Amino acid sequence: MIESYNEIGTEGHDLNKYRDLFDHAKEYKEFIKLHAGFIPRTYAKLVMREGEQGALKTARENDYVS
């Protein structure tokens, strides 16, 4: 997951800080479900410019969210 994020992520977060948490969740995947994400900066800027609804519309049009 960290490698995939490093390849496609545009936010620049250091996910290695969470490696222990990810490893623990992976080890106990029958019991632990992680749901998380970072909004890309491009969409964060849209929220500031167009508001939440405008950013959601654009995100849906680009299949970023459903």
N, C-alpha and C positions, 0 to 999 in steps of 0.2 A: 504494500500500500504506500509506504513512504517513497519507494522508487517511482511508482506511478505518479504520485503527487509532484515529485521533483521534476518529472518529465512534462506534465501538463499544467501544473499550478502556476498561477500568475500573481499570487498574493505575497509570496516570499516568506511564508511562515516556516519555522524550524520544527518539523514534526518529530525530530529525534528526541525532543524533550518528553514526548509522550510514548516513547518506545516501550517502557515497562508496562504502561497501561494497555497498550495495544497487544503486547505479548500475553498479558494476563487474560484479556478478553478473548484472545484467540484460543488460549488453553482451555477456557471455560465457555466456549461458544454455545454450548447447549443451554447455559444459564444467563449469559450476558449478551445483550444486543446493543451495539453502539449505533447511535444516530447522530451524525455531526456533519458540519460542513462550513466552508468559508465562502462568503459571498465575494465573487470576483470584483476587483476594483472598478472595472467598467460598469458593473451594475450598481455598485455603491455610489458612483458618480451620478448615474441615472436617477437614483433615489433622491439625491440632493437637488438635481436639476428639474426632474419631472414629477417627483413625489413617488410614493410607494406603488400606486396603481399603474403609473406610466412605466415604472421599472419592471413590474410584474408582467405587464403586457408584452414588453420587449423580450423578457426572459422566456415567456411562453412561445412567442414567435420563433425564437431561436432554439426551442426544445431544451432549454436549460432547466425548466420546471414544468410540471404538468398541471 
